[in-house]
Amino acid sequence: RIARVEKLGEPVNPNYKTPEGVPDPFEDHMRLMYDMIVLAFETDATRVATLIIAHDGSNRPYPEIGVERGHHDLSHHAGKAENLEMLAKIDKFHMKCFAEFLDKLAKSKDADGNSVLHNSMIAYTGGNADGNAHSHTNLPMILAGAGGGALQTGRFHKLPSMPMSNMFLEMLDHVGVTGIKQFGDSDDRRAAI
């Protein structure tokens, strides 16, 4: 694999202006973090990144989208329509920023001529399916990118209950990592991705 990568040559310098300090508001900071991942992938500085937008107990409000109450408090919605509406606004905001990130990856060319998104597997999920119940089953998640052609895109799966770490094992298989028998609480090698 190293020999194959060495044949590709040096990545193109994206000529990106570096901001000073941590941007405010939060939306700018989140977009900057996404942009850093795009640049890191585009310049081949790394092929693995983790971004936690906010920890599960974060109670930051979202005044930039008209939600003055804290996210964590709203996640304990008690079934109240008002709370669920505000939570949906926050979720929509996060998904909009994530979609912009994916669009930038799709517009960035990788060394093989495909988009960086095509050559990636981007997992986006949360720690609870329902914050009100602290439910850790049936987690909604998105797996974006084609994994270099290994994954069929544009599908929706409703899967039976299984550890999410099964999917991570399958992702490792798709990138050629061998010898990993188990990851976390995995109980199978296939997660139908």
C-alpha positions, 0 to 999 in steps of 0.5 A: 500500500505504501508503494501505491501511495508513493506513486501518486506524488505530492498532494496539491497545496489547497492554499487555505487562509488560516484563521486566528484563534477559535472562531465565535459563533459556534457555527463558525467553529464547527465549520472550521473543524470540518474544513480542517478535516477536508484539508487533512484528507485533501492533502493526505496529512491523514486518512483518519479523523474524529470530531466530537461536535459536543459531548452528550451532556453539553447544555449549550444553547443555539441562539444562532438558530433561535434556540435559547435553551440548552441542548441537554435539557431539551433532550430530556423532552418529556414528549413535549412538542415544544421541546421536540421542535427545538431539538429538531431545529438543533438536529437540522442545524447539525445536519446542514453543517454535516451536509456542507462538509460532505459537499466539500469532500465531494468537490475535493479531488483525491490523488486518483482522480475520484472525489475525497468523499468517494474514497472515504467512509464517514460515520456520523452518529450520536450516543443516544437514540432518545435522550429522554430515555437514555436509549442506546439502541436503534441509534440513527447513523449515517455512513457517507462515502463509497469507501473507494468503491467498496460501498454502494451508496444512496441506500437506507437500511433498517437493521436488526439490533446489533452492536455498532462496533460490527460496522466498525469492524466491517469498515476496517475490512474494507480498508484492508486492515486485517487481524482484528478479531473483535472491536468493543462489543462486536459479535460479527464481522458484517453489519450490512454496509 
